[in-house]
Amino acid sequence: MTAFQQLDDYDAQHRADTGYSRKSKIVGRTADISAAIRPVHRIQPALRSRYLVKGWLDRGAFSVVYGESNVGKTFFAMDLAIHVAAGEDWHGNRVPGGEKWTGPVLYVAAEGGSGINNRIEAMRRERADLMDRINDNGDLCLLNLPLDLCTSNDAHFLIEAIREDFPQMPSLIVIDTLARTMGNGDENAAKDMGLFVRNIDMLRKETGAHVMVIHHSGKDTSKGARGSGSLRAAADTEIELTRNDGVVMAEARKQRDLTCDGIFAYRLKSVFLGFDEDGDKVTSAVVEATEPVKRKVKLTGTDKIALQALDDCIRDHGQKLISDNYPRNRRCVSLERWREYCDRHSLSSGESDSAKRKAFFTVKNRLHEKELVRIIDGWLWRVAPDDEALPALPTVTSNDAGEGHATVTAVTALYRSGNAVTQTQAKNSEQEGIVKVSVGHVSALGHRGTGCPRPDREKVAKLADDIKQAGLSHPIRVVPAKVYFNGQQIDGYQLIDGLHRLEACKNLGWSEVPVSIIDPDTYDPDMWR
């Protein structure tokens, strides 16, 4: 060890003995960041709840309540705000009260107008107990003034006004609405929405309040709140309001730190306030809890056209399929047939094949997501509320030899497999459209857009064992095509569905395989990808 190394060791020991740390000289922002760095062994679970409305809102967080115009967003927000201000449980959801009361509420009615005054009066008449408690303490304040929380310093001025007027920092600040507090900002621009979110964060930091922003749905309600997606990314909680048959459903769509299963259903109860100068009644409304209802599915114009085409298709070609995959009380049609009827109904505004194909697949996927149709193995049916549970069906007959495909063509095997068999076809020993062809006459080249597909060996081996025990569960689907066999081009079949089943049959030594032949005139490669 050199003399310099010894001096370093003495110096290090001296620093340790005196408690010297380089961090002690760190100042400013660097010190803030350094102090926030913690090793994981010092991290402890947060078991003490910081809820504002248990299961819905946390203290100091950021929420967005959105819905279509006139769905009742302000009624919802005002009802929740009054309960928080009074320290009263909100429709069965715990709110801190008594000694645990979290603080007053500030409601920013940036849209202005006298409507908010009438809504408060309606609440005063219907829930006098809550309003009396609030009136005695002055725990709910209304700011009926437009603000610019995007392009001005209004957020700073609002914080200063709160410090001046509130004896205690508010626990909840409601901003009603985002559109009226964006100033000259564009809610669709990520930069402007970022400025708005930054000011909301400043409100939360300086006051410790939960900030709830009331917003509107976009044109496509399935995509959530209107405007830039940076709003949703920043929010801790998102609550969507929808109306069905007079019942408004408030549903939590996002919860950063809570379970996302909150649902609150309510109606707007009309409250008479008095008469105007013309002698006409003046009314407002209050929230009245009710039972949830099933949400109605909204249909676009193309949705309606596609469903009409499906109804006509089922009327002309619907079949009841005997299978454990299909309902006994519904008639089914093939995807190819439905697409044909969609074309006849002019589903697509374009005339090209690509435009028609794109329009069909878009509406098909949308109706499937909306649970209006069910699609299995290229067959579909209309979903209805009275769909019944499917009965158990006979099992497949055994194959004593343990090989070959005798069980495939037996009607009992088709029952067991889940293949689509019509009631008329079930009377025959073989299904119409399902035939046995030579394994070598089926080409897998180009399967689902691939050049030379590579099956999963483990999956093939497992399928081979299953087929050996119970027969082939689903027929392989092919389309007539020119293929090469023993070096010569022949009239064979192009595989479109069932690569692993085909390889499993080959592994079992089958010389023939049952296939379902798709009509080449209606075959669309994209449908099977």
C-alpha positions as MATLAB code, in Angstrom:
seq = 'MTAFQQLDDYDAQHRADTGYSRKSKIVGRTADISAAIRPVHRIQPALRSRYLVKGWLDRGAFSVVYGESNVGKTFFAMDLAIHVAAGEDWHGNRVPGGEKWTGPVLYVAAEGGSGINNRIEAMRRERADLMDRINDNGDLCLLNLPLDLCTSNDAHFLIEAIREDFPQMPSLIVIDTLARTMGNGDENAAKDMGLFVRNIDMLRKETGAHVMVIHHSGKDTSKGARGSGSLRAAADTEIELTRNDGVVMAEARKQRDLTCDGIFAYRLKSVFLGFDEDGDKVTSAVVEATEPVKRKVKLTGTDKIALQALDDCIRDHGQKLISDNYPRNRRCVSLERWREYCDRHSLSSGESDSAKRKAFFTVKNRLHEKELVRIIDGWLWRVAPDDEALPALPTVTSNDAGEGHATVTAVTALYRSGNAVTQTQAKNSEQEGIVKVSVGHVSALGHRGTGCPRPDREKVAKLADDIKQAGLSHPIRVVPAKVYFNGQQIDGYQLIDGLHRLEACKNLGWSEVPVSIIDPDTYDPDMWR';
ca = [
       0.000    0.000    0.000;
       1.402    3.372   -1.009;
       1.610    6.432    1.211;
      -1.143    8.142   -0.792;
      -3.494    5.165   -0.333;
      -2.843    5.243    3.415;
      -3.666    8.942    3.536;
      -6.929    8.274    1.665;
      -7.869    5.589    4.180;
      -7.132    7.891    7.122;
      -9.216   10.625    5.477;
     -12.139    8.290    4.857;
     -12.048    7.045    8.451;
     -11.999   10.610    9.741;
     -15.052   11.564    7.631;
     -16.913    8.529    8.911;
     -16.073    9.351   12.547;
     -17.224   12.969   12.221;
     -20.396   12.160   10.246;
     -19.275   14.172    7.230;
     -21.319   13.631    4.048;
     -20.848   15.134    0.615;
     -24.644   15.617    0.497;
     -24.410   18.205    3.255;
     -22.990   20.652    0.716;
     -25.785   20.056   -1.837;
     -28.262   22.894   -2.131;
     -31.199   23.990   -4.306;
     -32.995   21.678   -6.698;
     -30.189   19.130   -6.494;
     -30.788   18.789   -2.762;
     -34.525   18.278   -3.343;
     -33.889   15.476   -5.816;
     -31.201   13.906   -3.629;
     -33.505   13.886   -0.605;
     -36.214   12.163   -2.629;
     -33.975    9.218   -3.560;
     -34.702    6.339   -1.174;
     -33.454    2.740   -1.133;
     -36.252    0.179   -1.438;
     -35.544   -1.344    1.988;
     -36.833    1.917    3.500;
     -40.113    1.797    1.563;
     -43.118    0.895    3.732;
     -46.698    0.106    2.629;
     -49.234    2.949    2.827;
     -52.025    1.349    4.856;
     -53.699    4.548    5.971;
     -56.330    5.522    3.454;
     -56.387    9.090    2.150;
     -59.819    8.909    0.592;
     -62.070   11.875   -0.043;
     -64.935    9.670   -1.245;
     -63.987    6.086   -0.505;
     -63.690    3.943   -3.596;
     -64.028    6.968   -5.891;
     -61.748    9.902   -5.063;
     -58.485   10.321   -3.146;
     -57.345   13.505   -1.397;
     -55.038   15.704   -3.406;
     -55.684   13.768   -6.632;
     -56.958   14.819  -10.066;
     -60.213   13.522  -11.570;
     -62.134   14.115  -14.793;
     -65.911   13.687  -14.985;
     -67.122   13.578  -18.571;
     -70.241   12.839  -20.585;
     -72.385   14.116  -23.397;
     -74.118   17.491  -23.212;
     -77.161   17.627  -20.903;
     -76.402   14.262  -19.339;
     -76.350   15.890  -15.879;
     -72.643   16.409  -15.155;
     -73.156   19.520  -13.036;
     -75.924   17.861  -10.983;
     -73.589   14.929  -10.305;
     -70.618   17.132   -9.350;
     -72.707   19.469   -7.191;
     -74.313   16.551   -5.336;
     -70.912   15.025   -4.600;
     -69.447   18.400   -3.596;
     -72.249   19.110   -1.130;
     -71.770   15.745    0.563;
     -68.016   16.305    0.893;
     -68.549   19.812    2.269;
     -71.029   18.505    4.821;
     -68.864   15.517    5.765;
     -71.760   13.210    4.907;
     -71.413    9.789    3.244;
     -72.184   10.036   -0.472;
     -74.883    7.487   -1.358;
     -73.297    4.707    0.690;
     -69.694    5.699   -0.039;
     -67.772    6.859    3.006;
     -66.813   10.544    3.279;
     -64.614   11.820    6.164;
     -66.769   13.682    8.689;
     -66.637   14.892   12.269;
     -63.059   15.105   13.533;
     -61.871   13.547   10.263;
     -63.567   16.192    8.126;
     -61.132   17.116    5.358;
     -62.118   20.729    4.668;
     -64.408   23.038    2.677;
     -65.262   22.833   -1.030;
     -64.873   25.420   -3.783;
     -67.125   25.044   -6.832;
     -65.922   27.037   -9.859;
     -69.006   27.530  -12.066;
     -67.060   28.973  -15.004;
     -69.997   28.588  -17.396;
     -71.878   31.220  -15.399;
     -75.644   31.655  -15.667;
     -78.397   31.445  -13.088;
     -78.835   27.691  -13.474;
     -76.275   26.910  -10.816;
     -78.172   29.116   -8.327;
     -81.381   27.181   -8.943;
     -79.591   23.869   -8.511;
     -78.262   24.953   -5.138;
     -81.742   26.108   -4.118;
     -83.211   22.768   -5.193;
     -80.667   20.998   -3.007;
     -81.474   23.336   -0.121;
     -85.153   22.335   -0.329;
     -84.624   18.611   -0.800;
     -81.655   18.098    1.545;
     -82.134   20.764    4.186;
     -80.062   18.751    6.674;
     -76.972   18.877    4.479;
     -77.419   22.504    3.514;
     -77.989   23.604    7.110;
     -74.734   21.970    8.134;
     -72.939   23.688    5.257;
     -74.592   27.059    5.893;
     -73.587   27.051    9.560;
     -69.897   26.542    8.746;
     -69.641   28.205    5.327;
     -68.029   25.034    4.005;
     -69.204   25.281    0.366;
     -68.293   28.312   -1.712;
     -69.284   29.157   -5.274;
     -67.096   31.037   -7.759;
     -69.400   32.076  -10.601;
     -66.729   33.554  -12.855;
     -64.845   32.451  -16.014;
     -61.187   31.537  -15.438;
     -58.256   30.958  -17.761;
     -56.265   28.038  -16.386;
     -54.277   27.583  -19.587;
     -52.911   30.803  -21.079;
     -52.923   33.235  -18.138;
     -51.895   33.533  -14.480;
     -55.420   32.895  -13.166;
     -54.238   29.771  -11.351;
     -51.864   31.921   -9.244;
     -54.590   34.491   -8.579;
     -57.055   31.757   -7.592;
     -54.579   30.313   -5.089;
     -54.029   33.753   -3.556;
     -57.800   34.326   -3.308;
     -58.252   30.944   -1.588;
     -55.555   31.795    0.970;
     -57.275   35.103    1.613;
     -60.886   33.901    1.891;
     -60.663   30.359    3.311;
     -59.764   29.760    6.971;
     -58.783   26.239    5.942;
     -57.560   25.006    2.570;
     -60.344   23.307    0.562;
     -60.444   19.539    0.280;
     -62.180   19.658   -3.120;
     -62.092   22.135   -5.996;
     -64.538   21.523   -8.856;
     -63.750   23.137  -12.228;
     -66.957   23.287  -14.303;
     -66.067   23.083  -17.203;
     -62.699   22.488  -18.851;
     -63.848   24.212  -22.049;
     -64.674   27.447  -20.183;
     -61.338   27.500  -18.359;
     -59.029   26.931  -21.345;
     -58.886   30.634  -22.281;
     -57.320   30.926  -25.722;
     -55.927   27.404  -25.482;
     -56.895   24.539  -27.777;
     -58.053   21.452  -25.881;
     -57.048   19.274  -28.855;
     -53.437   20.483  -28.733;
     -51.175   18.482  -26.444;
     -49.099   21.586  -25.650;
     -52.102   23.627  -24.469;
     -53.583   20.706  -22.569;
     -50.190   20.279  -20.933;
     -50.339   23.889  -19.712;
     -53.837   23.306  -18.324;
     -52.738   20.139  -16.502;
     -49.706   21.973  -15.097;
     -51.967   24.608  -13.557;
     -54.252   21.921  -12.145;
     -51.197   20.292  -10.567;
     -50.189   23.638   -9.088;
     -53.664   24.030   -7.550;
     -53.351   20.592   -6.011;
     -49.842   21.196   -4.687;
     -50.527   24.606   -3.154;
     -53.910   23.753   -1.616;
     -53.723   20.000   -1.068;
     -57.198   19.762   -2.608;
     -58.592   17.135   -4.915;
     -59.324   18.899   -8.226;
     -62.285   17.596  -10.232;
     -62.633   18.847  -13.817;
     -65.967   18.579  -15.638;
     -65.550   17.866  -19.342;
     -67.450   16.704  -22.442;
     -67.298   13.434  -24.367;
     -65.844   13.395  -27.855;
     -67.828   12.663  -31.018;
     -66.867    9.020  -30.618;
     -67.989    8.357  -27.051;
     -66.085    5.067  -26.981;
     -62.830    7.057  -26.981;
     -63.646    8.878  -23.752;
     -63.306   12.564  -22.974;
     -62.900   15.132  -25.736;
     -59.550   16.627  -26.704;
     -55.913   15.703  -26.251;
     -55.109   12.319  -24.742;
     -52.637   13.963  -22.376;
     -55.606   14.834  -20.134;
     -56.450   11.190  -19.583;
     -52.803   10.338  -19.015;
     -52.559   12.974  -16.269;
     -55.833   12.172  -14.496;
     -55.858    9.827  -11.499;
     -59.568    9.111  -11.918;
     -61.962    9.217  -14.860;
     -65.733    8.988  -14.377;
     -68.031    8.657  -17.383;
     -71.717    9.644  -17.253;
     -74.191    8.056  -19.661;
     -77.987    8.236  -19.792;
     -80.299    5.309  -20.549;
     -84.088    5.560  -20.240;
     -83.847    8.463  -17.814;
     -81.230    6.762  -15.621;
     -77.754    8.291  -15.527;
     -74.916    5.856  -14.905;
     -71.690    7.149  -13.376;
     -68.939    4.604  -13.989;
     -65.255    4.759  -13.077;
     -63.290    4.297  -16.302;
     -59.831    4.864  -14.815;
     -58.411    4.629  -11.309;
     -54.687    5.027  -10.823;
     -54.553    3.705   -7.250;
     -58.069    2.325   -6.675;
     -60.076   -0.564   -8.082;
     -61.913    0.526  -11.211;
     -65.341   -0.910  -10.392;
     -67.351    2.057   -9.114;
     -70.903    2.406  -10.497;
     -73.512    4.876   -9.273;
     -76.933    5.128  -10.911;
     -79.281    8.047  -10.389;
     -82.255    9.919  -11.750;
     -82.801   13.659  -11.762;
     -85.742   14.433   -9.502;
     -87.602   17.616  -10.473;
     -87.954   20.248   -7.725;
     -90.447   23.125   -7.914;
     -88.867   26.480   -6.983;
     -91.587   29.047   -7.722;
     -93.101   31.077  -10.565;
     -91.464   33.496  -12.975;
     -92.804   36.914  -14.031;
     -95.119   35.238  -16.557;
     -96.644   32.909  -13.993;
     -94.824   29.840  -15.358;
     -93.284   27.266  -13.034;
     -89.565   27.419  -12.383;
     -87.982   24.070  -11.565;
     -84.592   22.525  -11.090;
     -83.515   19.017  -10.105;
     -81.529   16.999   -7.586;
     -79.790   13.649   -7.773;
     -81.843   10.675   -6.606;
     -80.111    7.286   -6.393;
     -81.710    4.396   -8.273;
     -80.924    0.913   -9.550;
     -78.422    0.561  -12.414;
     -79.785   -0.310  -15.846;
     -78.172   -2.085  -18.749;
     -76.322    0.349  -20.918;
     -77.858    0.806  -24.358;
     -75.584    0.335  -27.307;
     -75.419    3.310  -29.638;
     -75.436    2.468  -33.320;
     -73.866    4.376  -36.166;
     -75.456    4.623  -39.587;
     -73.276    1.835  -40.965;
     -74.059   -0.305  -37.905;
     -77.759   -0.083  -38.748;
     -77.168   -0.915  -42.413;
     -75.044   -3.944  -41.527;
     -77.620   -5.221  -39.011;
     -80.431   -4.807  -41.539;
     -78.337   -6.732  -44.059;
     -77.773   -9.437  -41.424;
     -81.489   -9.667  -40.647;
     -82.279  -10.088  -44.346;
     -79.485  -12.623  -44.708;
     -80.742  -14.667  -41.747;
     -84.282  -14.489  -43.130;
     -83.176  -15.947  -46.466;
     -80.319  -18.251  -45.481;
     -80.344  -18.698  -41.711;
     -79.701  -22.203  -40.378;
     -79.899  -23.690  -36.916;
     -76.564  -25.335  -36.274;
     -76.239  -28.402  -34.099;
     -73.117  -27.771  -32.070;
     -72.075  -26.866  -28.560;
     -70.636  -23.644  -29.983;
     -73.908  -22.266  -31.337;
     -77.221  -21.419  -29.623;
     -80.172  -23.680  -30.348;
     -82.576  -20.710  -30.451;
     -80.706  -18.683  -33.082;
     -80.300  -19.073  -36.819;
     -76.782  -18.568  -38.140;
     -75.270  -17.485  -41.439;
     -71.725  -17.479  -42.772;
     -69.525  -14.411  -42.806;
     -69.229  -14.701  -46.576;
     -73.004  -14.623  -47.001;
     -73.366  -11.639  -44.647;
     -70.755   -9.700  -46.557;
     -72.616  -10.398  -49.784;
     -75.781   -8.896  -48.301;
     -73.841   -5.886  -46.944;
     -72.623   -5.187  -50.458;
     -76.201   -5.414  -51.742;
     -77.279   -2.917  -49.062;
     -74.509   -0.494  -50.146;
     -72.704   -0.589  -46.814;
     -69.648    1.064  -48.366;
     -69.795    4.462  -50.043;
     -66.917    3.370  -52.292;
     -67.260    1.098  -55.284;
     -63.864   -0.598  -55.213;
     -63.438   -4.067  -53.740;
     -60.934   -2.743  -51.207;
     -63.365   -0.051  -50.002;
     -66.171   -2.599  -49.626;
     -63.883   -5.021  -47.825;
     -62.628   -2.348  -45.430;
     -66.161   -1.148  -44.658;
     -67.339   -4.679  -43.937;
     -64.498   -5.628  -41.632;
     -64.741   -2.340  -39.753;
     -68.438   -2.772  -39.021;
     -68.051   -6.503  -38.342;
     -65.446   -5.893  -35.655;
     -67.416   -2.978  -34.176;
     -70.658   -4.971  -33.867;
     -68.742   -7.864  -32.362;
     -67.164   -5.539  -29.767;
     -70.604   -4.093  -28.994;
     -71.809   -7.670  -28.359;
     -74.569   -7.409  -30.965;
     -73.292  -10.380  -32.948;
     -71.295  -13.494  -32.098;
     -68.824  -14.984  -34.571;
     -67.372  -18.481  -34.294;
     -65.502  -20.342  -37.020;
     -66.815  -18.139  -39.790;
     -70.477  -18.326  -38.686;
     -72.426  -15.669  -36.806;
     -75.788  -14.915  -35.218;
     -77.618  -11.967  -33.704;
     -77.296  -11.674  -29.937;
     -80.552  -11.165  -28.029;
     -81.363  -10.764  -24.309;
     -83.234  -14.064  -24.228;
     -80.303  -16.183  -25.426;
     -80.298  -19.385  -23.404;
     -77.480  -21.417  -21.987;
     -76.536  -24.153  -24.410;
     -77.424  -27.737  -23.413;
     -74.847  -30.461  -23.053;
     -74.492  -32.519  -26.234;
     -73.588  -36.199  -26.851;
     -69.954  -37.191  -26.663;
     -67.908  -38.535  -29.523;
     -67.870  -42.221  -30.240;
     -64.632  -43.924  -29.428;
     -62.097  -44.992  -32.019;
     -60.861  -48.363  -30.881;
     -58.016  -48.404  -33.367;
     -56.786  -45.100  -32.063;
     -55.913  -43.871  -35.541;
     -57.460  -42.784  -38.816;
     -60.406  -40.459  -39.021;
     -63.451  -42.643  -38.674;
     -64.765  -40.520  -35.836;
     -64.681  -37.353  -37.919;
     -67.536  -38.205  -40.230;
     -69.741  -39.721  -37.540;
     -72.584  -37.408  -36.508;
     -71.774  -37.920  -32.824;
     -68.214  -36.822  -33.457;
     -69.452  -33.669  -35.100;
     -71.626  -32.987  -32.058;
     -68.629  -33.418  -29.787;
     -66.275  -31.347  -31.905;
     -68.303  -28.174  -32.107;
     -68.368  -28.109  -35.898;
     -71.323  -26.364  -37.530;
     -73.876  -28.929  -38.693;
     -77.391  -28.025  -39.806;
     -80.350  -30.059  -38.596;
     -80.936  -31.445  -42.081;
     -77.280  -32.331  -42.550;
     -77.166  -34.075  -39.181;
     -79.463  -36.779  -40.561;
     -76.717  -37.855  -42.947;
     -73.523  -39.639  -42.009;
     -71.434  -36.950  -43.657;
     -71.746  -33.190  -43.599;
     -72.401  -31.379  -46.884;
     -69.299  -29.372  -47.846;
     -66.967  -31.502  -45.668;
     -65.158  -34.177  -47.662;
     -62.066  -36.331  -47.343;
     -59.146  -35.374  -49.538;
     -55.619  -36.647  -49.877;
     -53.230  -35.033  -47.422;
     -50.773  -34.435  -50.235;
     -53.348  -32.462  -52.208;
     -53.501  -29.719  -49.530;
     -50.813  -27.050  -49.812;
     -49.864  -24.861  -46.841;
     -47.690  -22.501  -48.883;
     -48.931  -18.922  -48.528;
     -51.027  -19.860  -45.457;
     -52.474  -16.603  -44.014;
     -50.117  -14.431  -45.997;
     -46.933  -16.321  -45.086;
     -44.531  -17.791  -47.624;
     -43.540  -21.043  -45.942;
     -45.267  -21.344  -42.547;
     -43.473  -22.968  -39.624;
     -45.839  -24.780  -37.279;
     -45.167  -25.000  -33.551;
     -43.877  -28.544  -32.982;
     -45.108  -28.767  -29.392;
     -48.574  -27.629  -30.435;
     -48.617  -30.148  -33.288;
     -47.621  -32.986  -30.960;
     -50.337  -32.077  -28.443;
     -52.952  -31.836  -31.180;
     -51.896  -35.221  -32.526;
     -52.488  -36.802  -29.095;
     -55.895  -35.119  -28.811;
     -56.934  -36.191  -32.316;
     -55.792  -39.747  -31.626;
     -57.993  -39.882  -28.533;
     -61.128  -38.043  -29.702;
     -60.902  -37.459  -33.434;
     -60.446  -34.209  -35.310;
     -62.390  -31.519  -33.465;
     -62.675  -29.014  -36.344;
     -62.392  -29.632  -40.080;
     -59.495  -28.038  -41.910;
     -60.635  -25.212  -44.190;
     -59.393  -25.015  -47.749;
     -60.162  -23.298  -51.020;
     -59.771  -24.979  -54.467;
     -56.448  -24.050  -56.071;
     -53.646  -25.305  -58.307;
     -50.991  -27.056  -56.176;
     -47.884  -29.130  -56.799;
     -47.971  -32.847  -55.917;
     -45.080  -35.217  -56.718;
     -43.564  -32.572  -58.970;
     -46.730  -32.016  -61.009;
     -49.357  -29.278  -60.877;
     -52.790  -30.661  -60.006;
     -56.240  -29.417  -59.007;
     -55.863  -29.434  -55.259;
     -56.536  -27.150  -52.312;
     -54.914  -24.152  -50.650;
     -54.974  -24.272  -46.840;
     -56.652  -21.222  -45.266;
     -57.278  -22.434  -41.696;
     -55.880  -25.343  -39.685;
     -52.112  -25.525  -40.278;
     -51.363  -27.265  -36.968;
     -54.283  -29.684  -37.398;
     -53.012  -30.604  -40.874;
     -49.499  -31.263  -39.544;
     -50.933  -33.303  -36.650;
     -52.872  -35.495  -39.096;
     -49.677  -36.027  -41.083;
     -47.852  -37.030  -37.897;
     -50.545  -39.632  -37.226;
     -49.958  -41.108  -40.666;
     -53.334  -40.178  -42.127;
     -53.518  -40.461  -45.885;
     -56.746  -38.476  -46.058;
     -58.053  -35.568  -44.024;
     -61.577  -34.077  -43.701;
     -61.779  -30.555  -45.078;
     -64.419  -27.849  -45.353;
     -64.219  -26.361  -48.854;
     -64.835  -22.617  -49.046;
     -66.527  -21.260  -52.159;
     -63.753  -19.536  -54.178;
     -66.216  -16.916  -55.453;
     -66.859  -15.626  -51.933;
     -63.440  -16.367  -50.427;
     -61.638  -13.308  -49.066;
     -58.068  -13.927  -47.767;
     -58.279  -11.034  -45.299;
     -61.181  -12.675  -43.508;
     -59.017  -15.609  -42.454;
     -55.942  -13.712  -41.325;
];
